[in-house]
Amino acid sequence: TVCVGDVFRIGLATVQVSQPRQPCWKLNHKFGEEELMRFVAEHCLAGWYYRVLEGGPIAAGDAFSLIERAAEPVPLRHLGYAFGAHRPDIDALARLREAPGLSPNWVQKLDERIAWLKQNR
C-alpha cells in the first residue's frame, strides 16, 4: 500500500518515499537459497527508501503517520512489476516516471528502459 511520494511524519522528522529497494546477492548468501533474490524481486518484497524532507529526532515508539499522498498515487509494487516486466507498456512506464517524489536515478532508469524498448520493438 506504500506509494511513491508518500510523506510520513516520524517523531519530529518528515520523510518521503522516493524509490523501491532492489535486492542483491547477499540475500541468497545469508539464507543459503540460490533463488531468494529473484523471488524477492519478482514479488516486490524488498522495501523502499525515504528522502528526508525535514530532519528531526526520532526514537523507538514514535508515531509513524502518513501525512500526504499524491492525488494519483503510484504504488511501489506497481512500479516494481512494471519495471521488471519483460516487455512493459512504454506509455505506462512514461506515466510512472512522472510520479511525484520519484528519485532522479529511478527517473533515469525508466528513461533508459523506455529508450531500449523503443529501439528494440
Residue frames as a rotation matrix with the C-alpha (Angstrom) as fourth column:
THR 1
0.556 0.831 0.000 0.00
0.831 -0.556 0.000 0.00
0.000 0.000 -1.000 0.00
VAL 2
0.116 -0.600 -0.791 3.04
0.319 -0.732 0.602 2.32
-0.941 -0.322 0.106 0.13
CYS 3
0.785 0.254 0.564 3.25
0.613 -0.196 -0.765 4.73
-0.084 0.947 -0.310 -2.80
VAL 4
-0.333 -0.867 0.371 5.98
0.906 -0.404 -0.129 6.76
0.262 0.293 0.920 -4.44
GLY 5
-0.498 0.039 0.866 5.93
0.075 -0.993 0.088 10.23
0.864 0.108 0.492 -2.93
ASP 6
0.584 0.696 -0.418 4.09
0.481 0.119 0.869 9.28
0.654 -0.708 -0.265 0.27
VAL 7
-0.308 -0.632 0.711 5.12
-0.295 -0.647 -0.703 11.66
0.904 -0.427 0.013 3.06
PHE 8
0.428 0.365 -0.827 5.32
0.597 0.572 0.562 10.38
0.678 -0.734 0.027 6.62
ARG 9
0.280 -0.336 0.899 5.92
-0.735 -0.678 -0.025 12.02
0.618 -0.654 -0.437 9.98
ILE 10
0.431 -0.270 -0.861 8.17
0.550 0.835 0.013 10.01
0.716 -0.479 0.508 12.28
GLY 11
-0.082 -0.405 -0.910 8.81
0.947 -0.317 0.056 11.70
-0.312 -0.857 0.410 15.60
LEU 12
0.354 0.155 -0.922 9.80
0.078 -0.988 -0.136 15.23
-0.932 -0.023 -0.362 14.60
ALA 13
-0.739 -0.658 -0.143 11.15
-0.148 -0.049 0.988 14.23
-0.657 0.752 -0.061 11.17
THR 14
0.525 0.823 -0.217 9.31
-0.426 0.034 -0.904 14.28
-0.736 0.568 0.369 7.86
VAL 15
-0.626 -0.738 0.254 10.32
-0.204 0.469 0.859 11.75
-0.753 0.486 -0.444 5.19
GLN 16
0.346 0.704 -0.620 9.15
-0.827 -0.085 -0.556 10.91
-0.444 0.705 0.553 1.67
VAL 17
0.327 -0.163 0.931 9.14
0.284 0.956 0.068 7.55
-0.902 0.242 0.359 -0.13
SER 18
0.174 -0.366 -0.914 11.46
-0.709 -0.690 0.142 8.04
-0.683 0.624 -0.380 -3.09
GLN 19
-0.056 -0.210 -0.976 12.11
-0.893 0.448 -0.045 4.63
0.447 0.869 -0.213 -4.68
PRO 20
0.948 0.319 0.008 11.80
-0.298 0.874 0.383 0.89
0.115 -0.366 0.924 -4.25
ARG 21
0.044 -0.922 0.385 14.76
-0.759 0.220 0.613 -1.12
-0.650 -0.319 -0.690 -2.99
GLN 22
0.586 0.036 -0.809 16.24
-0.633 0.643 -0.430 -3.81
0.505 0.765 0.400 -5.15
PRO 23
0.869 -0.244 0.431 17.52
-0.196 0.629 0.752 -6.99
-0.455 -0.738 0.498 -3.55
CYS 24
0.230 -0.859 -0.457 21.10
-0.939 -0.072 -0.338 -8.13
0.257 0.507 -0.823 -4.03
TRP 25
0.100 -0.300 -0.949 23.04
-0.245 0.917 -0.316 -11.40
0.964 0.264 0.018 -3.93
LYS 26
-0.759 -0.476 0.444 23.56
-0.508 0.006 -0.861 -11.07
0.407 -0.879 -0.246 -0.16
LEU 27
0.163 0.883 0.440 20.05
-0.975 0.213 -0.068 -12.46
-0.154 -0.418 0.895 0.45
ASN 28
0.714 0.065 -0.697 20.97
-0.363 0.886 -0.289 -15.68
0.599 0.460 0.656 -1.33
HIS 29
-0.269 -0.936 -0.226 24.25
-0.129 0.267 -0.955 -15.90
0.954 -0.228 -0.193 0.58
LYS 30
-0.601 0.022 0.799 22.80
-0.773 -0.273 -0.573 -15.15
0.205 -0.962 0.181 4.04
PHE 31
0.187 0.817 0.545 19.92
-0.864 0.401 -0.304 -17.63
-0.466 -0.414 0.782 3.76
GLY 32
-0.674 -0.569 0.471 21.65
-0.304 0.795 0.525 -20.24
-0.673 0.211 -0.709 1.58
GLU 33
0.242 0.823 0.514 18.91
0.451 0.374 -0.811 -20.06
-0.859 0.427 -0.281 -1.06
GLU 34
-0.657 -0.635 0.407 20.02
0.616 -0.140 0.775 -19.60
-0.435 0.760 0.483 -4.68
GLU 35
-0.471 0.552 0.688 16.72
0.679 -0.272 0.682 -18.12
0.564 0.788 -0.246 -5.89
LEU 36
-0.013 0.519 -0.855 15.75
0.934 -0.300 -0.196 -15.94
-0.358 -0.800 -0.481 -2.92
MET 37
-0.657 -0.288 -0.697 16.91
0.107 -0.950 0.292 -12.69
-0.746 0.118 0.655 -4.51
ARG 38
-0.943 0.332 0.017 14.89
0.005 -0.035 0.999 -13.44
0.332 0.943 0.031 -7.66
PHE 39
-0.256 0.889 -0.380 11.79
0.883 0.375 0.281 -14.31
0.392 -0.264 -0.881 -5.60
VAL 40
-0.148 0.141 -0.979 12.04
0.700 -0.684 -0.204 -11.09
-0.698 -0.716 0.003 -3.57
ALA 41
-0.861 -0.229 -0.455 12.49
-0.125 -0.770 0.625 -9.02
-0.494 0.595 0.634 -6.77
GLU 42
-0.834 0.551 0.027 9.64
0.225 0.295 0.929 -10.73
0.504 0.780 -0.370 -8.66
HIS 43
0.028 0.890 -0.455 7.24
0.897 0.179 0.405 -10.21
0.441 -0.419 -0.793 -5.76
CYS 44
-0.039 -0.118 0.992 8.42
0.031 -0.993 -0.116 -6.66
0.999 0.026 0.042 -4.96
LEU 45
0.793 0.344 -0.503 9.22
0.428 0.274 0.862 -7.51
0.434 -0.898 0.070 -1.34
ALA 46
-0.069 -0.988 -0.136 12.45
0.844 0.015 -0.535 -5.57
0.531 -0.152 0.834 -0.89
GLY 47
0.140 0.160 -0.977 11.07
0.821 -0.571 0.024 -2.40
-0.554 -0.805 -0.211 0.70
TRP 48
0.638 0.146 0.756 11.78
0.592 -0.721 -0.361 1.23
0.493 0.677 -0.546 -0.15
TYR 49
-0.529 -0.811 -0.249 13.97
0.837 -0.449 -0.314 4.23
0.143 -0.375 0.916 0.51
TYR 50
0.680 0.665 -0.309 13.00
0.711 -0.700 0.060 7.57
-0.176 -0.261 -0.949 2.03
ARG 51
-0.316 -0.686 0.656 14.39
0.537 -0.699 -0.472 11.03
0.782 0.203 0.589 1.45
VAL 52
-0.267 0.170 -0.949 14.45
0.906 -0.290 -0.307 13.34
-0.327 -0.942 -0.076 4.47
LEU 53
0.167 0.423 0.890 12.32
0.664 -0.716 0.216 16.42
0.729 0.555 -0.401 3.89
GLU 54
0.406 -0.041 0.913 12.67
-0.576 -0.787 0.221 17.79
0.709 -0.616 -0.343 7.40
GLY 55
-0.365 -0.650 -0.667 15.20
0.182 0.652 -0.736 16.44
0.913 -0.390 -0.119 9.84
GLY 56
0.153 0.370 0.916 14.39
-0.856 -0.413 0.310 15.92
0.493 -0.832 0.253 13.47
PRO 57
-0.754 -0.483 0.446 14.86
-0.653 0.629 -0.423 13.48
-0.076 -0.609 -0.789 16.32
ILE 58
0.325 0.798 -0.508 13.12
-0.666 0.574 0.476 10.11
0.671 0.184 0.718 16.19
ALA 59
-0.630 -0.483 0.608 13.05
-0.773 0.464 -0.433 7.32
-0.073 -0.743 -0.665 18.74
ALA 60
-0.862 0.324 -0.391 11.68
0.237 0.938 0.254 3.83
0.449 0.126 -0.885 19.13
GLY 61
-0.430 0.796 -0.425 7.95
0.845 0.189 -0.501 4.02
-0.318 -0.574 -0.754 19.78
ASP 62
-0.732 0.167 -0.660 7.43
-0.227 -0.974 0.005 7.36
-0.642 0.154 0.751 18.00
ALA 63
0.377 0.915 0.139 4.25
0.042 0.134 -0.990 7.73
-0.925 0.380 0.012 15.99
PHE 64
-0.848 -0.513 0.135 4.63
0.111 0.077 0.991 6.96
-0.518 0.855 -0.008 12.30
SER 65
0.100 0.995 0.027 1.85
0.396 -0.014 -0.918 8.53
-0.913 0.103 -0.395 10.27
LEU 66
-0.415 -0.080 0.906 1.06
0.908 -0.089 0.409 9.19
0.048 0.993 0.109 6.62
ILE 67
-0.199 0.331 -0.923 0.56
0.371 -0.846 -0.383 12.94
-0.907 -0.418 0.046 6.20
GLU 68
0.090 0.230 -0.969 0.47
-0.742 -0.633 -0.219 13.32
-0.664 0.739 0.114 2.41
ARG 69
-0.268 -0.125 0.955 -0.25
0.474 0.846 0.244 11.21
-0.838 0.519 -0.167 -0.66
ALA 70
-0.957 -0.131 -0.259 -0.35
-0.159 -0.511 0.845 12.22
-0.243 0.850 0.468 -4.35
ALA 71
-0.131 0.964 -0.232 -3.74
-0.838 -0.233 -0.493 12.77
-0.530 0.130 0.838 -5.97
GLU 72
0.782 0.267 -0.563 -2.97
-0.549 0.721 -0.422 9.86
0.293 0.640 0.711 -8.34
PRO 73
0.328 -0.710 0.624 -0.77
-0.749 0.207 0.630 7.60
-0.576 -0.673 -0.463 -6.20
VAL 74
0.358 -0.353 -0.865 1.68
-0.636 0.586 -0.502 5.14
0.684 0.729 -0.014 -7.73
PRO 75
0.906 -0.019 0.424 2.05
-0.332 0.589 0.737 2.05
-0.264 -0.808 0.527 -5.50
LEU 76
-0.036 -0.999 -0.012 5.67
-0.891 0.027 0.453 0.90
-0.453 0.027 -0.891 -5.22
ARG 77
-0.187 0.029 0.982 4.55
0.074 0.997 -0.015 -2.60
-0.980 0.070 -0.188 -6.09
HIS 78
0.813 0.546 0.202 3.08
0.270 -0.047 -0.962 -1.33
-0.516 0.836 -0.186 -9.36
LEU 79
0.628 -0.670 -0.397 6.34
-0.771 -0.606 -0.195 0.43
-0.110 0.429 -0.897 -10.23
GLY 80
-0.271 -0.782 0.561 8.34
-0.672 0.571 0.472 -2.71
-0.689 -0.248 -0.680 -9.42
TYR 81
0.107 0.395 0.912 6.16
0.348 0.845 -0.406 -5.00
-0.931 0.361 -0.047 -11.52
ALA 82
0.953 0.289 -0.093 6.08
0.035 -0.409 -0.912 -2.63
-0.302 0.866 -0.400 -14.49
PHE 83
0.390 -0.883 -0.261 9.84
-0.899 -0.426 0.097 -2.05
-0.197 0.197 -0.960 -14.42
GLY 84
-0.415 -0.634 0.653 10.61
-0.563 0.743 0.363 -5.76
-0.715 -0.217 -0.665 -14.11
ALA 85
0.594 0.713 0.372 8.21
-0.108 0.529 -0.841 -6.92
-0.797 0.460 0.391 -16.82
HIS 86
-0.116 -0.653 0.748 9.79
0.695 0.485 0.531 -8.49
-0.709 0.582 0.398 -19.91
ARG 87
-0.731 -0.033 0.681 8.09
0.587 -0.539 0.604 -6.10
0.347 0.842 0.413 -22.34
PRO 88
-0.330 0.632 -0.701 6.26
0.659 -0.378 -0.650 -3.45
-0.676 -0.677 -0.292 -20.29
ASP 89
0.520 0.615 0.593 3.98
0.850 -0.442 -0.286 -0.91
0.086 0.653 -0.753 -21.93
ILE 90
-0.499 -0.798 0.338 6.06
0.776 -0.585 -0.236 2.12
0.386 0.145 0.911 -22.91
ASP 91
-0.117 0.532 0.839 3.25
-0.072 -0.847 0.527 4.57
0.991 0.001 0.137 -22.16
ALA 92
0.846 0.414 -0.337 2.76
0.255 0.241 0.936 3.04
0.469 -0.878 0.098 -18.71
LEU 93
0.117 -0.890 -0.440 6.47
0.993 0.099 0.063 3.45
-0.012 -0.445 0.896 -17.97
ALA 94
-0.558 -0.287 0.778 6.33
0.444 -0.896 -0.012 7.05
0.701 0.339 0.628 -19.17
ARG 95
0.418 0.772 0.479 3.45
-0.145 -0.464 0.874 7.74
0.897 -0.435 -0.082 -16.75
LEU 96
0.762 -0.162 -0.627 5.33
0.619 0.467 0.631 6.06
0.191 -0.869 0.456 -13.89
ARG 97
-0.272 -0.961 0.057 8.39
0.915 -0.277 -0.294 8.25
0.298 -0.028 0.954 -14.41
GLU 98
-0.342 0.236 0.909 6.20
-0.002 -0.968 0.250 11.28
0.940 0.084 0.332 -13.69
ALA 99
0.451 0.534 -0.715 5.27
0.683 0.310 0.662 10.09
0.575 -0.787 -0.225 -10.18
PRO 100
0.537 -0.237 0.810 5.78
-0.436 -0.900 0.026 12.99
0.722 -0.367 -0.586 -7.76
GLY 101
0.617 -0.363 0.698 8.67
-0.728 0.073 0.682 12.27
-0.298 -0.929 -0.220 -5.42
LEU 102
0.939 -0.301 0.164 10.32
0.337 0.899 -0.280 9.58
-0.063 0.318 0.946 -7.58
SER 103
0.345 -0.894 -0.287 14.09
0.115 -0.263 0.958 9.72
-0.931 -0.364 0.012 -7.18
PRO 104
0.417 -0.240 -0.877 16.12
-0.814 -0.528 -0.243 11.07
-0.405 0.814 -0.416 -10.12
ASN 105
-0.687 -0.726 0.025 18.01
-0.638 0.619 0.458 7.79
-0.348 0.299 -0.889 -10.51
TRP 106
-0.416 0.614 0.670 14.72
0.412 0.785 -0.463 5.91
-0.811 0.083 -0.579 -10.98
VAL 107
0.625 0.536 -0.568 13.54
-0.245 -0.556 -0.794 8.50
-0.741 0.636 -0.216 -13.50
GLN 108
-0.093 -0.766 -0.636 16.79
-0.959 -0.103 0.265 7.81
-0.269 0.634 -0.725 -15.36
LYS 109
-0.784 -0.170 0.597 16.28
-0.134 0.985 0.105 4.02
-0.606 0.003 -0.795 -15.12
LEU 110
0.159 0.933 0.322 12.79
0.384 0.242 -0.891 4.38
-0.909 0.265 -0.320 -16.57
ASP 111
0.550 -0.030 -0.835 14.04
-0.627 -0.675 -0.389 6.69
-0.551 0.737 -0.390 -19.33
GLU 112
-0.517 -0.828 -0.215 16.72
-0.800 0.380 0.464 4.16
-0.302 0.412 -0.859 -20.27
ARG 113
-0.606 0.377 0.700 14.21
0.230 0.926 -0.299 1.29
-0.761 -0.020 -0.648 -20.24
ILE 114
0.511 0.828 -0.231 11.80
0.068 -0.307 -0.949 3.29
-0.857 0.469 -0.213 -22.42
ALA 115
0.234 -0.512 -0.826 14.60
-0.898 -0.439 0.018 4.14
-0.373 0.738 -0.563 -24.91
TRP 116
-0.791 -0.554 0.260 15.67
-0.447 0.813 0.373 0.48
-0.418 0.179 -0.891 -25.07
LEU 117
-0.249 0.790 0.560 12.10
0.385 0.611 -0.692 -0.69
-0.889 0.043 -0.456 -25.63
LYS 118
0.631 0.469 -0.618 11.55
-0.299 -0.588 -0.751 1.84
-0.716 0.659 -0.231 -28.41
GLN 119
-0.098 -0.798 -0.594 14.80
-0.959 -0.084 0.270 0.81
-0.265 0.596 -0.758 -30.09
ASN 120
-0.935 -0.349 0.071 14.04
-0.335 0.930 0.152 -2.92
-0.119 0.119 -0.986 -29.84
ARG 121
-0.028 0.997 0.068 10.41
-0.763 0.023 -0.646 -3.10
-0.646 -0.070 0.760 -30.92
